[in-house]
Amino acid sequence: MLARLLPSLLLTLALDYPARADDPTPADVVYRQGAVYTVDAVRRWAESVAVRDGRIVYVGTDAGIASWIGAKTQTIDLKGKMLLPGFHDSHVHLIGGGLDLDECNLFDLATQEEVLDAIQQFAKRNPRKKWIRGGGWPLTMSGGNPHKSLLDKLVPDRPAILEAFDGHSAWANSRALAIAGITKETPDPPRGKIERDPVTGEPTGTLRESAARLVADKAPPYSAEEFVTGLRRGMEVASRNGITSVQEARVTDQHLNALSELDRKGELNVKVVAAMHYDPAKGLSQVPRFVEWRKKYEGRRVRATAVKIFQDGVIESRTAALLSDYLSEGPPQRGWLNVELDDFKPLAAELDRLGFQIHTHAIGDRAIQTTLDALEFAQARNGRRDSRHHIAHLQLFDPADIPRLRRLGVVANFQGFWAWADPYIVDMTIPLLGPERSRWLYPMRSVANSGAVVSGGSDWPVTSMNPLDAIQVAITRRGLEQGAGAAWSPEETVDLAQMLASYTINGAYLNFQEKETGSIEVGKAADLVVLDRNLFDVSPHEIHLAKTLMTVLDGKVVYRSADFGESAP
């Protein structure tokens, strides 16, 4: 509807934008004849944008852009295509995902046969790899507990370890288990589980949470060069999807060195806030290192100002922390917290006192609740400040906790792509929770209506990095290919304007960048994305079909589709 009112809106709103005044310098680039959705405070539309020295100097009508065009100004005719602020991904693993692209990539494979064939083919193509590693296998395979014997047949001559698509389980062959010294006598590590044969007690090959590290830590570490290469691959995916800013969700000094290297060379094509990995085993002793890294790795497009805390696991493997029991056979289970509340409170208070942003992975209602408890404790001890702490994933809520997000100023960092009735929800989540609790899975509208700030993230490589995929699913609560039909939990659908804000201005807010980017306004950085169609003019079920034609960072084109030709002065 807004798009259809565009011409009249432009006539009434164009005068609200700053004019050229007495500045005689032409723009470097102008974009004209477009559907420009600014995502400013009143969600104005425009037709044209002018950019000079990497910053936006004009937003308004096509008539008004004429005076910004000089002999050397590049003019890009959008021909009605949509111009948006560059997208912000608030929870992504650019480097890890980029490393995975060179390993055994099992993402997007649906059946066990597909997975087994992919592993076999990868092993044949890579005879010199000392370890076979990678990931992406679906938890729907073999009941989420694939056996080592399957992997032994495919990779009999080398150790192999492959992560599940969610990163919370791993599948190892017998050689890898032997190298790690894992036998039926090996106890489960803290905050982890070794799956075992119910009769013999032998490890099956599936490892949950921290147990996966028993094997993964035996594999040869990636080199500094490989980290840089992984980053380059991840950046390419981001740029192809219109992403100009991210929060990198779990970094060590190796990740930071790679980010810093490309930043120094002027080759970092995305603005990065790095969330440093907190290891529960090391506790508060690692906080001074975070302080050191924050200072050491501050760059033009990199800031190490956040700390990432894994508070629990995932529902499918019963490792997410719940307030009441899973509905499953055997002894009662509620998952577990990686950081108990008595430890989380002083940790949150200390990180908050030192000015760090806290980025928490919380899936289960108990994990969400204890995170809010710890952040509330920090606020009570230190006083309220502009902290912008945020919780990622937010799968299962106790509804009583929803109002606390706004009250505490905590950002809700949702992964909207997960909010539909896929096999993980239907077959592996709802049966473990029951219908009453399942009503509060991904309650995006309830959280937005509470007044909390909602941002969007992909968790790539777990799922698609394309913001349009997550935007469509959040709006329709249906799979991308399902088309029109009944929404899953229709009371929690959100609208297009909300989702565009979550991936633009709200993502910028989360990264403390809203004065610099996140909307198309005079004075802000020219971080822009051109789409091949106006999203407000298409069916919600066709949003994912839109293509990114161009991505611009600080006025520089970092991605251009072959379908979007050059424009001349």
Secondary structure in CASP SS format (residue, H / E / C, confidence):
PFRMAT SS
TARGET T0000
AUTHOR 0000-0000-0000
METHOD secondary structure of the structure
MODEL  1
M C 1.00
L C 1.00
A C 1.00
R C 1.00
L C 1.00
L H 1.00
P H 1.00
S H 1.00
L H 1.00
L H 1.00
L H 1.00
T H 1.00
L H 1.00
A H 1.00
L H 1.00
D H 1.00
Y C 1.00
P C 1.00
A C 1.00
R C 1.00
A C 1.00
D C 1.00
D C 1.00
P C 1.00
T C 1.00
P C 1.00
A C 1.00
D C 1.00
V E 1.00
V E 1.00
Y E 1.00
R E 1.00
Q C 1.00
G C 1.00
A E 1.00
V E 1.00
Y E 1.00
T C 1.00
V C 1.00
D C 1.00
A C 1.00
V C 1.00
R C 1.00
R C 1.00
W E 1.00
A E 1.00
E C 1.00
S E 1.00
V E 1.00
A E 1.00
V E 1.00
R E 1.00
D C 1.00
G C 1.00
R E 1.00
I E 1.00
V E 1.00
Y E 1.00
V E 1.00
G E 1.00
T C 1.00
D H 1.00
A H 1.00
G H 1.00
I H 1.00
A H 1.00
S H 1.00
W H 1.00
I C 1.00
G C 1.00
A C 1.00
K C 1.00
T C 1.00
Q E 1.00
T E 1.00
I E 1.00
D E 1.00
L C 1.00
K C 1.00
G C 1.00
K C 1.00
M E 1.00
L E 1.00
L E 1.00
P E 1.00
G C 1.00
F E 1.00
H E 1.00
D E 1.00
S E 1.00
H E 1.00
V E 1.00
H C 1.00
L H 1.00
I H 1.00
G H 1.00
G H 1.00
G H 1.00
L H 1.00
D H 1.00
L C 1.00
D C 1.00
E C 1.00
C E 1.00
N E 1.00
L C 1.00
F C 1.00
D C 1.00
L C 1.00
A C 1.00
T C 1.00
Q H 1.00
E H 1.00
E H 1.00
V H 1.00
L H 1.00
D H 1.00
A H 1.00
I H 1.00
Q H 1.00
Q H 1.00
F H 1.00
A H 1.00
K H 1.00
R H 1.00
N C 1.00
P C 1.00
R C 1.00
K C 1.00
K C 1.00
W C 1.00
I E 1.00
R E 1.00
G E 1.00
G E 1.00
G E 1.00
W E 1.00
P C 1.00
L C 1.00
T C 1.00
M H 1.00
S H 1.00
G H 1.00
G H 1.00
N C 1.00
P C 1.00
H C 1.00
K H 1.00
S H 1.00
L H 1.00
L H 1.00
D H 1.00
K H 1.00
L H 1.00
V C 1.00
P C 1.00
D C 1.00
R C 1.00
P C 1.00
A E 1.00
I E 1.00
L E 1.00
E E 1.00
A E 1.00
F C 1.00
D C 1.00
G C 1.00
H C 1.00
S E 1.00
A E 1.00
W E 1.00
A E 1.00
N C 1.00
S H 1.00
R H 1.00
A H 1.00
L H 1.00
A H 1.00
I H 1.00
A H 1.00
G C 1.00
I C 1.00
T C 1.00
K C 1.00
E C 1.00
T C 1.00
P C 1.00
D C 1.00
P C 1.00
P C 1.00
R C 1.00
G E 1.00
K E 1.00
I E 1.00
E E 1.00
R E 1.00
D C 1.00
P C 1.00
V C 1.00
T C 1.00
G C 1.00
E C 1.00
P E 1.00
T E 1.00
G E 1.00
T E 1.00
L E 1.00
R E 1.00
E E 1.00
S C 1.00
A H 1.00
A H 1.00
R H 1.00
L H 1.00
V H 1.00
A H 1.00
D C 1.00
K C 1.00
A C 1.00
P C 1.00
P C 1.00
Y C 1.00
S C 1.00
A H 1.00
E H 1.00
E H 1.00
F H 1.00
V H 1.00
T H 1.00
G H 1.00
L H 1.00
R H 1.00
R H 1.00
G H 1.00
M H 1.00
E H 1.00
V H 1.00
A H 1.00
S H 1.00
R H 1.00
N C 1.00
G C 1.00
I E 1.00
T E 1.00
S E 1.00
V E 1.00
Q E 1.00
E E 1.00
A E 1.00
R E 1.00
V E 1.00
T C 1.00
D H 1.00
Q H 1.00
H H 1.00
L H 1.00
N H 1.00
A H 1.00
L H 1.00
S H 1.00
E H 1.00
L H 1.00
D H 1.00
R H 1.00
K C 1.00
G C 1.00
E C 1.00
L C 1.00
N C 1.00
V C 1.00
K E 1.00
V E 1.00
V E 1.00
A E 1.00
A E 1.00
M E 1.00
H E 1.00
Y C 1.00
D C 1.00
P C 1.00
A C 1.00
K C 1.00
G H 1.00
L H 1.00
S H 1.00
Q H 1.00
V H 1.00
P H 1.00
R H 1.00
F H 1.00
V H 1.00
E H 1.00
W H 1.00
R H 1.00
K H 1.00
K H 1.00
Y C 1.00
E C 1.00
G C 1.00
R C 1.00
R C 1.00
V E 1.00
R E 1.00
A E 1.00
T E 1.00
A E 1.00
V E 1.00
K E 1.00
I E 1.00
F E 1.00
Q C 1.00
D C 1.00
G C 1.00
V C 1.00
I C 1.00
E C 1.00
S C 1.00
R C 1.00
T C 1.00
A C 1.00
A C 1.00
L C 1.00
L C 1.00
S C 1.00
D C 1.00
Y C 1.00
L C 1.00
S C 1.00
E C 1.00
G C 1.00
P C 1.00
P C 1.00
Q C 1.00
R C 1.00
G C 1.00
W C 1.00
L C 1.00
N C 1.00
V C 1.00
E C 1.00
L H 1.00
D H 1.00
D H 1.00
F H 1.00
K H 1.00
P H 1.00
L H 1.00
A H 1.00
A H 1.00
E H 1.00
L H 1.00
D H 1.00
R H 1.00
L C 1.00
G C 1.00
F C 1.00
Q E 1.00
I E 1.00
H E 1.00
T E 1.00
H E 1.00
A E 1.00
I C 1.00
G C 1.00
D H 1.00
R H 1.00
A H 1.00
I H 1.00
Q H 1.00
T H 1.00
T H 1.00
L H 1.00
D H 1.00
A H 1.00
L H 1.00
E H 1.00
F H 1.00
A H 1.00
Q H 1.00
A H 1.00
R H 1.00
N H 1.00
G C 1.00
R C 1.00
R C 1.00
D C 1.00
S C 1.00
R C 1.00
H C 1.00
H E 1.00
I E 1.00
A E 1.00
H E 1.00
L C 1.00
Q C 1.00
L E 1.00
F C 1.00
D C 1.00
P H 1.00
A H 1.00
D H 1.00
I H 1.00
P H 1.00
R H 1.00
L H 1.00
R H 1.00
R H 1.00
L H 1.00
G C 1.00
V C 1.00
V E 1.00
A E 1.00
N E 1.00
F E 1.00
Q C 1.00
G H 1.00
F H 1.00
W H 1.00
A C 1.00
W C 1.00
A C 1.00
D C 1.00
P H 1.00
Y H 1.00
I H 1.00
V H 1.00
D H 1.00
M H 1.00
T C 1.00
I H 1.00
P H 1.00
L H 1.00
L H 1.00
G C 1.00
P H 1.00
E H 1.00
R H 1.00
S H 1.00
R C 1.00
W C 1.00
L E 1.00
Y C 1.00
P C 1.00
M H 1.00
R H 1.00
S H 1.00
V H 1.00
A H 1.00
N H 1.00
S C 1.00
G C 1.00
A C 1.00
V C 1.00
V E 1.00
S E 1.00
G E 1.00
G C 1.00
S C 1.00
D C 1.00
W C 1.00
P C 1.00
V C 1.00
T C 1.00
S C 1.00
M C 1.00
N C 1.00
P H 1.00
L H 1.00
D H 1.00
A H 1.00
I H 1.00
Q H 1.00
V H 1.00
A H 1.00
I H 1.00
T H 1.00
R C 1.00
R C 1.00
G C 1.00
L C 1.00
E C 1.00
Q C 1.00
G C 1.00
A C 1.00
G C 1.00
A C 1.00
A C 1.00
W C 1.00
S C 1.00
P H 1.00
E H 1.00
E H 1.00
T C 1.00
V C 1.00
D C 1.00
L H 1.00
A H 1.00
Q H 1.00
M H 1.00
L H 1.00
A H 1.00
S H 1.00
Y C 1.00
T C 1.00
I H 1.00
N H 1.00
G H 1.00
A H 1.00
Y H 1.00
L H 1.00
N C 1.00
F C 1.00
Q C 1.00
E C 1.00
K C 1.00
E C 1.00
T C 1.00
G C 1.00
S C 1.00
I C 1.00
E C 1.00
V C 1.00
G C 1.00
K C 1.00
A E 1.00
A C 1.00
D C 1.00
L E 1.00
V E 1.00
V E 1.00
L E 1.00
D C 1.00
R C 1.00
N C 1.00
L H 1.00
F H 1.00
D H 1.00
V C 1.00
S C 1.00
P H 1.00
H H 1.00
E H 1.00
I H 1.00
H H 1.00
L H 1.00
A C 1.00
K C 1.00
T E 1.00
L E 1.00
M E 1.00
T E 1.00
V E 1.00
L E 1.00
D C 1.00
G C 1.00
K E 1.00
V E 1.00
V E 1.00
Y E 1.00
R E 1.00
S C 1.00
A C 1.00
D C 1.00
F C 1.00
G C 1.00
E C 1.00
S C 1.00
A C 1.00
P C 1.00
END
